[in-house]
Amino acid sequence: MWERTGAGPTWTELGDALGWAPALRERIIRTLAREGVLSYSPEPRSLAVAGGAGGVEG
């Protein structure tokens, strides 16, 4: 996604790519962020692998 858009994926794009049910996407992403795997901020397309730009808010 970064190569194509210059930004991270949306939560929907990530969920679709990984086959996550729509009802579970938010829970999975928030859990991965708490575990230090992903990070995100209120900015659109801020979803990233932890250690990159962004932080967890929400």
Secondary structure, DSSP 8 states (H G I E B T S, - for coil): -HHHHSS---HHHHHHHHT--GGGHHHHHHHHHHTTSEE--SSTT--EETTSS-----
